[in-house]
Amino acid sequence: MMLTFTFPVESTTLARIGEVVRETGIKAGFNEEEIGDIQLAVDEACTNTILHGLKSDPNRNFELAVEWQRHEIVICIKERGEPFELSKVKKVDIAAPLEAREIGGLGIHFIYQLMDEVDYRTEEDGLKVFRMVKRKKSASAC
Amino acid sequence: MNIEKKTENGICQIFLEGRFDANTANLVEQAFKEQIQGGERHFILDLENVPFIASAGLRVILVIAKQLRSQQNGDLRISNLQPNVKKVFEISGLNNVLKIFDDHAAAMASYSQ
């Protein structure tokens, strides 16, 4: 099953995306904790898209595509914004004491911690696609 | 995001209601800054009615906690995390550097110890 949404760069978008992700997570059969994980990862990715990719420009929008099968959900965020180098994002030291903790970088950290696959590519026509996959731990083998 | 503030026994308590994300983080940061400018140094942030927190929210908590501890001999303590919010603190490692309490009364009492 696949659903595609187009969202504008505006203040209500993140909350709406959270609701959409929750509804599709329930339909796909994920449990509450897994749905929470997916909601946070998608929120972080969309926030990066809005703030960095699309520079908070209210005249722009982006696409959220959600596809699920029995044991996994695949979420893609597609936009034509600024280039982004996923490999260059600085790793967060979560063991650092408070005074040494850096302020940024947690968003990507959460995405990698909560999702099973993460990748980012730029297609030939310039469309940027941020793809995340979450597999059910609660699924039983058939 | 709804923000309620109350000061009792020299402790400024801030109660949030709603999502704590990139859209609402600035409001919360501003609320803290106003109280700090007013002389408050010891805070409790109660998240009982916060069903969702993103890195933008943690960023505000981290900035304020660092400022209070390093510059003003104060502190920011957290109370009443919902399970999914607690998980976010754990994944970020902030549960090891901030004082977090299961309920508001325990957080208040911690300032007396």
gemmi code that builds the backbone of each chain (N, CA, C; Angstrom):
import gemmi

chains = {
    "A": [
        ("MET", (0.856, -1.185, 0.000), (0.000, 0.000, 0.000), (0.895, 1.239, 0.000)),
        ("MET", (0.553, 2.250, -0.784), (1.393, 3.456, -0.859), (0.521, 4.704, -0.829)),
        ("LEU", (0.960, 5.672, -0.064), (0.283, 6.957, -0.009), (1.308, 8.062, -0.249)),
        ("THR", (0.891, 9.096, -0.949), (1.783, 10.222, -1.215), (1.097, 11.515, -0.820)),
        ("PHE", (1.844, 12.365, -0.134), (1.300, 13.638, 0.322), (2.240, 14.766, -0.106)),
        ("THR", (1.679, 15.908, -0.360), (2.494, 17.099, -0.605), (2.235, 18.079, 0.529)),
        ("PHE", (3.317, 18.544, 1.134), (3.181, 19.453, 2.275), (3.851, 20.785, 1.968)),
        ("PRO", (3.230, 21.879, 2.422), (3.870, 23.185, 2.245), (4.862, 23.443, 3.380)),
        ("VAL", (5.722, 24.406, 3.161), (6.664, 24.827, 4.198), (5.941, 25.861, 5.050)),
        ("GLU", (5.218, 25.402, 6.076), (4.515, 26.313, 6.984), (4.461, 25.698, 8.377)),
        ("SER", (4.038, 26.517, 9.343), (4.190, 26.139, 10.752), (3.352, 24.933, 11.161)),
        ("THR", (2.239, 24.691, 10.503), (1.376, 23.582, 10.926), (1.782, 22.248, 10.307)),
        ("THR", (2.753, 22.285, 9.402), (3.085, 21.076, 8.643), (3.600, 19.944, 9.516)),
        ("LEU", (4.489, 20.230, 10.457), (5.088, 19.143, 11.241), (4.041, 18.379, 12.039)),
        ("ALA", (3.108, 19.079, 12.652), (2.064, 18.399, 13.424), (1.191, 17.540, 12.508)),
        ("ARG", (0.874, 18.047, 11.336), (0.047, 17.280, 10.386), (0.781, 16.034, 9.926)),
        ("ILE", (2.078, 16.181, 9.664), (2.882, 15.023, 9.262), (2.889, 13.987, 10.376)),
        ("GLY", (2.991, 14.440, 11.609), (2.956, 13.514, 12.742), (1.667, 12.702, 12.761)),
        ("GLU", (0.554, 13.348, 12.480), (-0.735, 12.643, 12.459), (-0.784, 11.639, 11.310)),
        ("VAL", (-0.305, 12.057, 10.148), (-0.295, 11.165, 8.980), (0.559, 9.930, 9.263)),
        ("VAL", (1.719, 10.141, 9.853), (2.622, 9.026, 10.138), (1.980, 8.093, 11.164)),
        ("ARG", (1.323, 8.660, 12.141), (0.661, 7.838, 13.166), (-0.426, 6.970, 12.528)),
        ("GLU", (-1.254, 7.593, 11.674), (-2.354, 6.846, 11.047), (-1.820, 5.733, 10.145)),
        ("THR", (-0.776, 6.031, 9.373), (-0.258, 4.991, 8.490), (0.484, 3.923, 9.288)),
        ("GLY", (1.127, 4.315, 10.372), (1.783, 3.321, 11.220), (0.785, 2.339, 11.817)),
        ("ILE", (-0.370, 2.856, 12.211), (-1.431, 1.974, 12.749), (-1.940, 1.052, 11.649)),
        ("LYS", (-2.203, 1.605, 10.474), (-2.708, 0.795, 9.340), (-1.691, -0.298, 8.974)),
        ("ALA", (-0.398, 0.039, 9.083), (0.647, -0.915, 8.711), (0.900, -1.944, 9.806)),
        ("GLY", (0.275, -1.777, 10.964), (0.366, -2.782, 12.016), (1.548, -2.650, 12.954)),
        ("PHE", (2.152, -1.469, 13.030), (3.254, -1.258, 13.975), (2.678, -1.030, 15.370)),
        ("ASN", (3.518, -1.351, 16.411), (3.045, -1.108, 17.773), (3.324, 0.340, 18.180)),
        ("GLU", (2.857, 0.725, 19.366), (2.938, 2.129, 19.784), (4.370, 2.649, 19.823)),
        ("GLU", (5.280, 1.844, 20.346), (6.665, 2.291, 20.430), (7.252, 2.494, 19.033)),
        ("GLU", (6.967, 1.543, 18.141), (7.487, 1.647, 16.769), (6.906, 2.875, 16.069)),
        ("ILE", (5.628, 3.128, 16.295), (5.003, 4.318, 15.695), (5.674, 5.594, 16.227)),
        ("GLY", (5.959, 5.613, 17.508), (6.659, 6.762, 18.080), (8.033, 6.956, 17.451)),
        ("ASP", (8.738, 5.842, 17.228), (10.061, 5.911, 16.590), (9.946, 6.508, 15.186)),
        ("ILE", (8.985, 6.006, 14.429), (8.814, 6.479, 13.046), (8.422, 7.951, 13.041)),
        ("GLN", (7.510, 8.331, 13.938), (7.091, 9.736, 14.008), (8.280, 10.649, 14.261)),
        ("LEU", (9.144, 10.268, 15.177), (10.279, 11.141, 15.500), (11.248, 11.210, 14.324)),
        ("ALA", (11.568, 10.063, 13.729), (12.513, 10.057, 12.605), (11.974, 10.904, 11.449)),
        ("VAL", (10.708, 10.750, 11.141), (10.126, 11.515, 10.039), (10.085, 13.004, 10.388)),
        ("ASP", (9.749, 13.320, 11.634), (9.734, 14.725, 12.057), (11.107, 15.356, 11.893)),
        ("GLU", (12.134, 14.638, 12.305), (13.498, 15.167, 12.193), (13.878, 15.374, 10.724)),
        ("ALA", (13.559, 14.397, 9.896), (13.911, 14.507, 8.472), (13.141, 15.649, 7.817)),
        ("CYS", (11.877, 15.789, 8.148), (11.079, 16.871, 7.558), (11.532, 18.231, 8.079)),
        ("THR", (11.907, 18.295, 9.339), (12.424, 19.557, 9.871), (13.681, 19.973, 9.120)),
        ("ASN", (14.582, 19.019, 8.883), (15.796, 19.328, 8.112), (15.447, 19.785, 6.697)),
        ("THR", (14.466, 19.133, 6.105), (14.026, 19.514, 4.754), (13.525, 20.951, 4.751)),
        ("ILE", (12.658, 21.262, 5.726), (12.032, 22.592, 5.782), (13.089, 23.674, 6.060)),
        ("LEU", (13.921, 23.417, 7.081), (14.846, 24.473, 7.519), (16.057, 24.602, 6.590)),
        ("HIS", (16.633, 23.469, 6.217), (17.903, 23.498, 5.480), (17.713, 23.285, 3.979)),
        ("GLY", (16.929, 22.319, 3.617), (16.726, 22.049, 2.193), (15.946, 23.142, 1.490)),
        ("LEU", (14.856, 23.553, 2.115), (13.962, 24.512, 1.463), (14.028, 25.889, 2.112)),
        ("LYS", (14.978, 26.061, 3.050), (15.262, 27.388, 3.645), (14.004, 28.079, 4.184)),
        ("SER", (13.072, 27.285, 4.714), (11.833, 27.816, 5.320), (11.044, 28.719, 4.365)),
        ("ASP", (11.175, 28.497, 3.069), (10.482, 29.313, 2.070), (9.020, 28.891, 1.969)),
        ("PRO", (8.098, 29.749, 2.367), (6.674, 29.359, 2.367), (6.109, 29.132, 0.975)),
        ("ASN", (6.862, 29.503, -0.052), (6.386, 29.290, -1.419), (6.760, 27.918, -1.970)),
        ("ARG", (7.444, 27.130, -1.135), (7.904, 25.824, -1.611), (7.176, 24.706, -0.888)),
        ("ASN", (7.260, 23.514, -1.475), (6.663, 22.355, -0.807), (7.532, 21.128, -1.027)),
        ("PHE", (7.167, 20.044, -0.364), (7.899, 18.788, -0.502), (6.910, 17.633, -0.428)),
        ("GLU", (7.381, 16.479, -0.858), (6.510, 15.310, -0.930), (6.924, 14.268, 0.106)),
        ("LEU", (5.932, 13.683, 0.723), (6.154, 12.576, 1.668), (5.463, 11.356, 1.081)),
        ("ALA", (6.247, 10.319, 0.787), (5.679, 9.087, 0.242), (5.840, 7.982, 1.279)),
        ("VAL", (4.751, 7.301, 1.582), (4.766, 6.238, 2.587), (4.271, 4.963, 1.931)),
        ("GLU", (5.084, 3.917, 2.000), (4.711, 2.623, 1.419), (4.937, 1.539, 2.447)),
        ("TRP", (3.961, 0.654, 2.626), (4.182, -0.416, 3.586), (3.761, -1.766, 3.046)),
        ("GLN", (4.522, -2.754, 3.532), (4.218, -4.143, 3.226), (4.047, -4.850, 4.569)),
        ("ARG", (4.053, -6.167, 4.548), (3.722, -6.880, 5.784), (4.672, -6.530, 6.936)),
        ("HIS", (5.969, -6.476, 6.638), (6.936, -6.380, 7.724), (7.706, -5.076, 7.773)),
        ("GLU", (7.435, -4.136, 6.892), (8.204, -2.903, 6.912), (7.439, -1.740, 6.316)),
        ("ILE", (7.924, -0.568, 6.681), (7.383, 0.664, 6.109), (8.552, 1.452, 5.523)),
        ("VAL", (8.349, 2.010, 4.354), (9.370, 2.793, 3.671), (8.842, 4.212, 3.503)),
        ("ILE", (9.616, 5.166, 3.980), (9.180, 6.564, 3.931), (10.211, 7.370, 3.152)),
        ("CYS", (9.751, 8.101, 2.151), (10.638, 8.935, 1.347), (10.188, 10.388, 1.412)),
        ("ILE", (11.161, 11.252, 1.601), (10.897, 12.695, 1.557), (11.592, 13.221, 0.312)),
        ("LYS", (10.821, 13.859, -0.550), (11.344, 14.273, -1.851), (11.214, 15.789, -1.999)),
        ("GLU", (12.318, 16.420, -2.386), (12.276, 17.875, -2.557), (13.366, 18.316, -3.529)),
        ("ARG", (13.248, 19.548, -3.957), (14.220, 20.127, -4.897), (14.886, 21.324, -4.241)),
        ("GLY", (15.471, 21.085, -3.092), (16.091, 22.176, -2.354), (17.596, 22.158, -2.442)),
        ("GLU", (18.217, 22.686, -1.391), (19.673, 22.807, -1.354), (20.309, 21.425, -1.223)),
        ("PRO", (21.506, 21.268, -1.780), (22.187, 19.978, -1.646), (22.530, 19.699, -0.191)),
        ("PHE", (22.668, 18.419, 0.106), (22.907, 17.996, 1.488), (23.852, 16.797, 1.468)),
        ("GLU", (24.875, 16.839, 2.314), (25.839, 15.733, 2.372), (25.624, 14.981, 3.675)),
        ("LEU", (24.885, 13.897, 3.621), (24.568, 13.134, 4.822), (25.839, 12.650, 5.522)),
        ("SER", (26.833, 12.280, 4.738), (28.057, 11.723, 5.314), (28.861, 12.769, 6.078)),
        ("LYS", (28.565, 14.049, 5.844), (29.356, 15.102, 6.483), (28.728, 15.591, 7.788)),
        ("VAL", (27.593, 15.037, 8.160), (26.973, 15.456, 9.417), (27.818, 14.935, 10.573)),
        ("LYS", (28.174, 15.851, 11.468), (29.058, 15.491, 12.579), (28.336, 14.553, 13.547)),
        ("LYS", (29.053, 13.515, 13.987), (28.464, 12.556, 14.915), (28.358, 13.159, 16.314)),
        ("VAL", (27.245, 12.876, 16.967), (27.023, 13.406, 18.319), (27.688, 12.498, 19.344)),
        ("ASP", (28.357, 13.083, 20.316), (28.931, 12.295, 21.414), (27.923, 12.288, 22.554)),
        ("ILE", (27.115, 11.218, 22.637), (26.047, 11.196, 23.633), (26.568, 10.881, 25.031)),
        ("ALA", (27.852, 10.566, 25.129), (28.437, 10.295, 26.439), (29.136, 11.521, 27.023)),
        ("ALA", (29.156, 12.601, 26.280), (29.866, 13.803, 26.748), (29.144, 14.405, 27.949)),
        ("PRO", (29.893, 14.987, 28.883), (29.247, 15.684, 30.007), (28.520, 16.924, 29.513)),
        ("LEU", (27.638, 17.448, 30.330), (26.769, 18.549, 29.899), (27.563, 19.719, 29.335)),
        ("GLU", (28.621, 20.115, 30.019), (29.337, 21.311, 29.598), (30.029, 21.121, 28.253)),
        ("ALA", (30.277, 19.863, 27.878), (30.969, 19.576, 26.608), (29.998, 19.175, 25.496)),
        ("ARG", (28.706, 19.067, 25.814), (27.748, 18.632, 24.817), (27.569, 19.708, 23.756)),
        ("GLU", (27.671, 19.289, 22.482), (27.413, 20.234, 21.408), (25.906, 20.390, 21.253)),
        ("ILE", (25.501, 21.539, 20.734), (24.084, 21.864, 20.714), (23.345, 21.142, 19.583)),
        ("GLY", (23.935, 21.014, 18.428), (23.218, 20.455, 17.282), (23.544, 18.997, 17.015)),
        ("GLY", (22.944, 18.472, 15.966), (23.293, 17.140, 15.456), (22.427, 15.996, 15.924)),
        ("LEU", (21.512, 16.262, 16.867), (20.718, 15.151, 17.397), (19.688, 14.619, 16.404)),
        ("GLY", (19.224, 15.446, 15.510), (18.180, 15.007, 14.570), (18.620, 13.810, 13.743)),
        ("ILE", (19.772, 13.916, 13.107), (20.291, 12.807, 12.296), (20.609, 11.610, 13.186)),
        ("HIS", (21.107, 11.871, 14.384), (21.402, 10.788, 15.337), (20.140, 9.975, 15.618)),
        ("PHE", (19.022, 10.660, 15.864), (17.758, 9.962, 16.130), (17.332, 9.127, 14.931)),
        ("ILE", (17.458, 9.695, 13.744), (17.036, 8.966, 12.541), (17.803, 7.654, 12.428)),
        ("TYR", (19.116, 7.711, 12.598), (19.931, 6.497, 12.489), (19.643, 5.512, 13.628)),
        ("GLN", (19.335, 6.018, 14.804), (19.061, 5.129, 15.942), (17.713, 4.426, 15.804)),
        ("LEU", (16.736, 5.120, 15.215), (15.361, 4.618, 15.260), (14.932, 3.882, 13.990)),
        ("MET", (15.597, 4.132, 12.890), (15.213, 3.486, 11.639), (16.230, 2.417, 11.263)),
        ("ASP", (15.791, 1.428, 10.460), (16.665, 0.307, 10.124), (17.528, 0.577, 8.894)),
        ("GLU", (17.043, 1.439, 8.024), (17.836, 1.831, 6.849), (17.629, 3.311, 6.610)),
        ("VAL", (18.717, 3.990, 6.247), (18.644, 5.419, 5.936), (19.534, 5.673, 4.733)),
        ("ASP", (18.989, 6.317, 3.721), (19.877, 6.749, 2.647), (19.344, 8.025, 2.006)),
        ("TYR", (20.233, 8.663, 1.270), (19.915, 9.957, 0.655), (20.554, 9.968, -0.725)),
        ("ARG", (19.773, 10.329, -1.701), (20.332, 10.357, -3.062), (19.744, 11.548, -3.816)),
        ("THR", (20.482, 11.960, -4.838), (19.973, 12.970, -5.757), (19.764, 12.296, -7.103)),
        ("GLU", (18.548, 12.367, -7.618), (18.251, 11.714, -8.884), (18.734, 12.567, -10.053)),
        ("GLU", (18.691, 11.981, -11.222), (19.257, 12.646, -12.409), (18.603, 13.981, -12.700)),
        ("ASP", (17.303, 14.099, -12.377), (16.610, 15.359, -12.668), (16.748, 16.363, -11.519)),
        ("GLY", (17.600, 16.024, -10.526), (17.850, 16.959, -9.423), (16.958, 16.752, -8.215)),
        ("LEU", (15.985, 15.832, -8.301), (15.116, 15.569, -7.154), (15.923, 14.883, -6.055)),
        ("LYS", (15.809, 15.421, -4.840), (16.525, 14.823, -3.702), (15.559, 13.924, -2.935)),
        ("VAL", (16.015, 12.711, -2.617), (15.163, 11.737, -1.955), (15.855, 11.245, -0.689)),
        ("PHE", (15.213, 11.487, 0.451), (15.701, 10.976, 1.742), (14.804, 9.800, 2.098)),
        ("ARG", (15.412, 8.610, 2.189), (14.634, 7.379, 2.340), (14.942, 6.705, 3.674)),
        ("MET", (13.889, 6.298, 4.379), (14.052, 5.612, 5.666), (13.177, 4.367, 5.670)),
        ("VAL", (13.675, 3.291, 6.273), (12.926, 2.041, 6.362), (12.869, 1.613, 7.827)),
        ("LYS", (11.689, 1.189, 8.262), (11.530, 0.624, 9.613), (10.901, -0.750, 9.461)),
        ("ARG", (11.513, -1.759, 10.090), (10.969, -3.111, 10.034), (10.329, -3.453, 11.370)),
        ("LYS", (9.279, -4.240, 11.298), (8.552, -4.593, 12.511), (9.352, -5.602, 13.312)),
        ("LYS", (9.549, -5.283, 14.591), (10.126, -6.284, 15.479), (9.036, -7.170, 16.012)),
        ("SER", (7.788, -6.663, 15.905), (6.662, -7.387, 16.463), (6.061, -8.375, 15.481)),
        ("ALA", (6.604, -8.419, 14.202), (6.019, -9.299, 13.189), (6.405, -10.742, 13.467)),
        ("SER", (5.510, -11.658, 13.201), (5.861, -13.066, 13.356), (6.195, -13.630, 11.988)),
        ("ALA", (7.128, -14.535, 11.941), (7.571, -15.087, 10.672), (6.486, -15.974, 10.084)),
        ("CYS", (6.375, -15.940, 8.777), (5.429, -16.816, 8.099), (6.191, -17.754, 7.170)),
    ],
    "B": [
        ("MET", (1.289, 25.097, 21.460), (2.021, 24.862, 22.720), (1.486, 25.839, 23.765)),
        ("ASN", (1.070, 25.287, 24.903), (0.620, 26.109, 26.012), (1.694, 26.070, 27.093)),
        ("ILE", (2.056, 27.244, 27.621), (3.131, 27.322, 28.617), (2.589, 27.988, 29.876)),
        ("GLU", (2.631, 27.257, 31.001), (2.222, 27.804, 32.291), (3.456, 27.942, 33.174)),
        ("LYS", (3.511, 29.034, 33.935), (4.670, 29.262, 34.796), (4.191, 29.521, 36.221)),
        ("LYS", (4.952, 29.011, 37.179), (4.609, 29.215, 38.590), (5.898, 29.198, 39.384)),
        ("THR", (6.072, 30.140, 40.290), (7.249, 30.129, 41.165), (6.805, 29.867, 42.592)),
        ("GLU", (7.485, 28.909, 43.213), (7.121, 28.483, 44.568), (8.408, 28.092, 45.279)),
        ("ASN", (8.636, 28.633, 46.464), (9.843, 28.319, 47.241), (11.124, 28.572, 46.442)),
        ("GLY", (11.117, 29.593, 45.625), (12.315, 29.956, 44.860), (12.567, 29.075, 43.654)),
        ("ILE", (11.600, 28.215, 43.329), (11.762, 27.334, 42.169), (10.739, 27.728, 41.106)),
        ("CYS", (11.249, 28.025, 39.925), (10.363, 28.392, 38.823), (9.944, 27.123, 38.080)),
        ("GLN", (8.651, 26.881, 38.091), (8.144, 25.664, 37.442), (7.483, 26.044, 36.118)),
        ("ILE", (7.899, 25.351, 35.080), (7.313, 25.608, 33.768), (6.621, 24.336, 33.307)),
        ("PHE", (5.337, 24.459, 33.007), (4.526, 23.329, 32.579), (4.189, 23.525, 31.103)),
        ("LEU", (4.580, 22.551, 30.296), (4.296, 22.628, 28.865), (3.132, 21.716, 28.511)),
        ("GLU", (2.389, 22.149, 27.500), (1.317, 21.297, 26.986), (1.362, 21.365, 25.465)),
        ("GLY", (1.558, 20.205, 24.826), (1.598, 20.174, 23.368), (2.910, 19.629, 22.857)),
        ("ARG", (3.043, 19.624, 21.534), (4.266, 19.147, 20.890), (5.421, 20.102, 21.168)),
        ("PHE", (6.585, 19.526, 21.424), (7.807, 20.328, 21.669), (8.724, 20.035, 20.482)),
        ("ASP", (8.537, 20.791, 19.409), (9.242, 20.501, 18.157), (9.836, 21.790, 17.596)),
        ("ALA", (10.278, 21.733, 16.328), (10.928, 22.890, 15.717), (9.983, 24.085, 15.629)),
        ("ASN", (8.678, 23.805, 15.611), (7.699, 24.879, 15.500), (7.462, 25.586, 16.825)),
        ("THR", (7.647, 24.896, 17.933), (7.310, 25.458, 19.248), (8.524, 25.727, 20.120)),
        ("ALA", (9.683, 25.264, 19.704), (10.878, 25.367, 20.553), (11.218, 26.818, 20.910)),
        ("ASN", (11.077, 27.712, 19.949), (11.436, 29.121, 20.218), (10.561, 29.726, 21.311)),
        ("LEU", (9.287, 29.335, 21.353), (8.374, 29.854, 22.378), (8.849, 29.433, 23.766)),
        ("VAL", (9.250, 28.186, 23.875), (9.703, 27.661, 25.167), (11.009, 28.338, 25.565)),
        ("GLU", (11.916, 28.477, 24.607), (13.195, 29.136, 24.916), (12.949, 30.569, 25.384)),
        ("GLN", (12.039, 31.253, 24.746), (11.724, 32.627, 25.128), (11.150, 32.676, 26.541)),
        ("ALA", (10.300, 31.717, 26.868), (9.708, 31.672, 28.208), (10.787, 31.511, 29.269)),
        ("PHE", (11.752, 30.646, 29.005), (12.861, 30.477, 29.943), (13.677, 31.765, 30.061)),
        ("LYS", (13.984, 32.370, 28.930), (14.846, 33.566, 28.943), (14.199, 34.700, 29.717)),
        ("GLU", (12.881, 34.820, 29.586), (12.175, 35.872, 30.333), (12.304, 35.643, 31.833)),
        ("GLN", (12.159, 34.405, 32.258), (12.255, 34.093, 33.686), (13.689, 34.278, 34.189)),
        ("ILE", (14.671, 33.908, 33.379), (16.068, 34.083, 33.788), (16.394, 35.568, 33.900)),
        ("GLN", (15.905, 36.350, 32.952), (16.110, 37.809, 33.015), (15.451, 38.392, 34.244)),
        ("GLY", (14.381, 37.749, 34.704), (13.683, 38.194, 35.908), (14.339, 37.722, 37.187)),
        ("GLY", (15.444, 36.987, 37.062), (16.197, 36.578, 38.241), (16.044, 35.124, 38.643)),
        ("GLU", (15.216, 34.359, 37.959), (15.038, 32.946, 38.301), (16.279, 32.139, 37.921)),
        ("ARG", (16.656, 31.191, 38.785), (17.847, 30.372, 38.523), (17.594, 28.885, 38.680)),
        ("HIS", (16.550, 28.524, 39.427), (16.257, 27.108, 39.663), (14.914, 26.778, 39.027)),
        ("PHE", (14.972, 25.830, 38.077), (13.801, 25.545, 37.266), (13.414, 24.080, 37.328)),
        ("ILE", (12.121, 23.835, 37.180), (11.611, 22.500, 36.880), (10.781, 22.631, 35.605)),
        ("LEU", (11.111, 21.790, 34.637), (10.331, 21.731, 33.401), (9.483, 20.469, 33.451)),
        ("ASP", (8.172, 20.653, 33.539), (7.267, 19.502, 33.639), (6.711, 19.172, 32.260)),
        ("LEU", (6.909, 17.911, 31.855), (6.511, 17.496, 30.504), (5.366, 16.487, 30.514)),
        ("GLU", (4.573, 16.508, 31.586), (3.472, 15.544, 31.676), (2.539, 15.612, 30.473)),
        ("ASN", (2.322, 16.822, 29.968), (1.380, 17.001, 28.862), (2.083, 17.263, 27.532)),
        ("VAL", (3.272, 16.711, 27.416), (4.026, 16.808, 26.153), (4.084, 15.409, 25.551)),
        ("PRO", (3.289, 15.155, 24.521), (3.247, 13.809, 23.948), (4.384, 13.534, 22.965)),
        ("PHE", (5.097, 14.600, 22.564), (6.122, 14.438, 21.533), (7.210, 15.479, 21.736)),
        ("ILE", (8.474, 15.021, 21.663), (9.596, 15.968, 21.717), (10.573, 15.617, 20.603)),
        ("ALA", (11.044, 16.624, 19.909), (12.029, 16.430, 18.840), (13.355, 17.051, 19.266)),
        ("SER", (14.354, 16.935, 18.409), (15.691, 17.432, 18.763), (15.674, 18.935, 19.008)),
        ("ALA", (14.765, 19.656, 18.369), (14.668, 21.103, 18.592), (14.301, 21.397, 20.045)),
        ("GLY", (13.447, 20.564, 20.622), (13.084, 20.717, 22.025), (14.251, 20.385, 22.935)),
        ("LEU", (14.948, 19.311, 22.623), (16.116, 18.938, 23.428), (17.182, 20.013, 23.334)),
        ("ARG", (17.290, 20.644, 22.182), (18.281, 21.707, 22.017), (18.004, 22.839, 23.009)),
        ("VAL", (16.743, 23.226, 23.139), (16.388, 24.292, 24.085), (16.731, 23.872, 25.515)),
        ("ILE", (16.374, 22.650, 25.865), (16.668, 22.149, 27.220), (18.171, 22.170, 27.465)),
        ("LEU", (18.936, 21.736, 26.486), (20.396, 21.673, 26.625), (20.990, 23.081, 26.769)),
        ("VAL", (20.555, 24.004, 25.929), (21.071, 25.379, 25.981), (20.779, 26.010, 27.340)),
        ("ILE", (19.551, 25.869, 27.800), (19.165, 26.498, 29.072), (19.886, 25.835, 30.239)),
        ("ALA", (19.960, 24.502, 30.231), (20.632, 23.801, 31.324), (22.107, 24.195, 31.401)),
        ("LYS", (22.745, 24.259, 30.251), (24.165, 24.643, 30.228), (24.339, 26.055, 30.775)),
        ("GLN", (23.474, 26.957, 30.347), (23.579, 28.347, 30.792), (23.386, 28.439, 32.297)),
        ("LEU", (22.362, 27.776, 32.809), (22.059, 27.891, 34.234), (23.165, 27.290, 35.081)),
        ("ARG", (23.684, 26.157, 34.665), (24.701, 25.493, 35.486), (26.043, 26.202, 35.419)),
        ("SER", (26.406, 26.653, 34.230), (27.771, 27.182, 34.087), (27.873, 28.650, 34.457)),
        ("GLN", (26.819, 29.412, 34.238), (26.939, 30.859, 34.401), (26.242, 31.384, 35.635)),
        ("GLN", (25.207, 30.681, 36.051), (24.354, 31.315, 37.049), (24.116, 30.461, 38.285)),
        ("ASN", (24.943, 29.428, 38.436), (24.835, 28.593, 39.643), (23.411, 28.080, 39.855)),
        ("GLY", (22.751, 27.815, 38.758), (21.384, 27.330, 38.854), (21.271, 25.946, 38.252)),
        ("ASP", (20.033, 25.531, 37.945), (19.837, 24.222, 37.333), (18.478, 24.159, 36.658)),
        ("LEU", (18.365, 23.213, 35.759), (17.095, 22.887, 35.130), (16.863, 21.404, 35.351)),
        ("ARG", (15.769, 21.071, 36.006), (15.430, 19.661, 36.250), (14.116, 19.352, 35.546)),
        ("ILE", (13.944, 18.109, 35.215), (12.832, 17.693, 34.350), (11.937, 16.740, 35.122)),
        ("SER", (10.617, 16.850, 34.885), (9.723, 15.905, 35.564), (8.656, 15.386, 34.611)),
        ("ASN", (8.128, 14.188, 34.957), (6.937, 13.631, 34.314), (7.084, 13.357, 32.824)),
        ("LEU", (8.078, 12.569, 32.458), (8.233, 12.240, 31.042), (7.270, 11.127, 30.640)),
        ("GLN", (6.592, 11.324, 29.530), (5.797, 10.233, 28.958), (6.791, 9.197, 28.390)),
        ("PRO", (6.378, 7.931, 28.268), (7.328, 6.861, 27.874), (8.098, 7.155, 26.585)),
        ("ASN", (7.427, 7.646, 25.551), (8.147, 7.883, 24.296), (9.095, 9.074, 24.420)),
        ("VAL", (8.752, 10.038, 25.253), (9.624, 11.196, 25.487), (10.835, 10.755, 26.304)),
        ("LYS", (10.598, 9.875, 27.267), (11.700, 9.334, 28.081), (12.698, 8.617, 27.174)),
        ("LYS", (12.184, 7.896, 26.199), (13.059, 7.164, 25.268), (13.944, 8.144, 24.496)),
        ("VAL", (13.396, 9.275, 24.099), (14.167, 10.280, 23.357), (15.317, 10.814, 24.218)),
        ("PHE", (15.034, 11.079, 25.486), (16.106, 11.512, 26.395), (17.185, 10.442, 26.505)),
        ("GLU", (16.780, 9.186, 26.526), (17.751, 8.086, 26.668), (18.607, 7.940, 25.412)),
        ("ILE", (17.981, 8.031, 24.256), (18.746, 7.884, 23.006), (19.739, 9.024, 22.842)),
        ("SER", (19.383, 10.193, 23.339), (20.260, 11.355, 23.209), (21.345, 11.386, 24.277)),
        ("GLY", (21.195, 10.559, 25.303), (22.158, 10.573, 26.408), (21.916, 11.682, 27.410)),
        ("LEU", (20.882, 12.493, 27.188), (20.631, 13.606, 28.107), (20.102, 13.125, 29.460)),
        ("ASN", (19.606, 11.890, 29.514), (19.149, 11.355, 30.797), (20.324, 11.170, 31.757)),
        ("ASN", (21.533, 11.139, 31.241), (22.712, 10.965, 32.087), (23.323, 12.278, 32.561)),
        ("VAL", (22.925, 13.371, 31.965), (23.519, 14.661, 32.337), (22.508, 15.624, 32.944)),
        ("LEU", (21.236, 15.270, 32.897), (20.193, 16.099, 33.494), (19.520, 15.324, 34.605)),
        ("LYS", (19.002, 16.042, 35.579), (18.260, 15.380, 36.654), (16.800, 15.290, 36.214)),
        ("ILE", (16.320, 14.051, 36.127), (14.983, 13.785, 35.631), (14.220, 13.014, 36.690)),
        ("PHE", (12.975, 13.423, 36.943), (12.185, 12.825, 38.014), (10.865, 12.303, 37.457)),
        ("ASP", (10.375, 11.217, 38.114), (9.127, 10.610, 37.648), (7.925, 11.493, 37.905)),
        ("ASP", (7.996, 12.328, 38.955), (6.856, 13.196, 39.219), (7.332, 14.568, 39.697)),
        ("HIS", (6.415, 15.480, 39.668), (6.738, 16.875, 39.962), (7.167, 17.060, 41.416)),
        ("ALA", (6.512, 16.354, 42.318), (6.838, 16.494, 43.744), (8.279, 16.080, 44.025)),
        ("ALA", (8.709, 15.011, 43.396), (10.092, 14.548, 43.573), (11.076, 15.583, 43.032)),
        ("ALA", (10.729, 16.208, 41.929), (11.601, 17.244, 41.370), (11.691, 18.439, 42.308)),
        ("MET", (10.567, 18.850, 42.850), (10.565, 19.973, 43.817), (11.414, 19.616, 45.030)),
        ("ALA", (11.220, 18.404, 45.541), (11.935, 17.969, 46.746), (13.442, 17.927, 46.514)),
        ("SER", (13.856, 17.656, 45.284), (15.290, 17.513, 44.992), (16.041, 18.816, 45.247)),
        ("TYR", (15.369, 19.932, 45.164), (16.023, 21.219, 45.390), (16.228, 21.489, 46.880)),
        ("SER", (15.550, 20.716, 47.723), (15.701, 20.892, 49.164), (16.825, 20.043, 49.730)),
        ("GLN", (17.316, 19.111, 48.916), (18.305, 18.154, 49.419), (19.725, 18.699, 49.346)),
    ],
}
model = gemmi.Model(1)
for chain_id, residues in chains.items():
    chain = gemmi.Chain(chain_id)
    for i, (resn, *xyz) in enumerate(residues, 1):
        res = gemmi.Residue()
        res.name, res.seqid = resn, gemmi.SeqId(i, " ")
        for name, pos in zip(("N", "CA", "C"), xyz):
            atom = gemmi.Atom()
            atom.name, atom.element = name, gemmi.Element(name[0])
            atom.pos, atom.b_iso = gemmi.Position(*pos), 0.0
            res.add_atom(atom)
        chain.add_residue(res)
    model.add_chain(chain)
structure = gemmi.Structure()
structure.add_model(model)
structure.setup_entities()
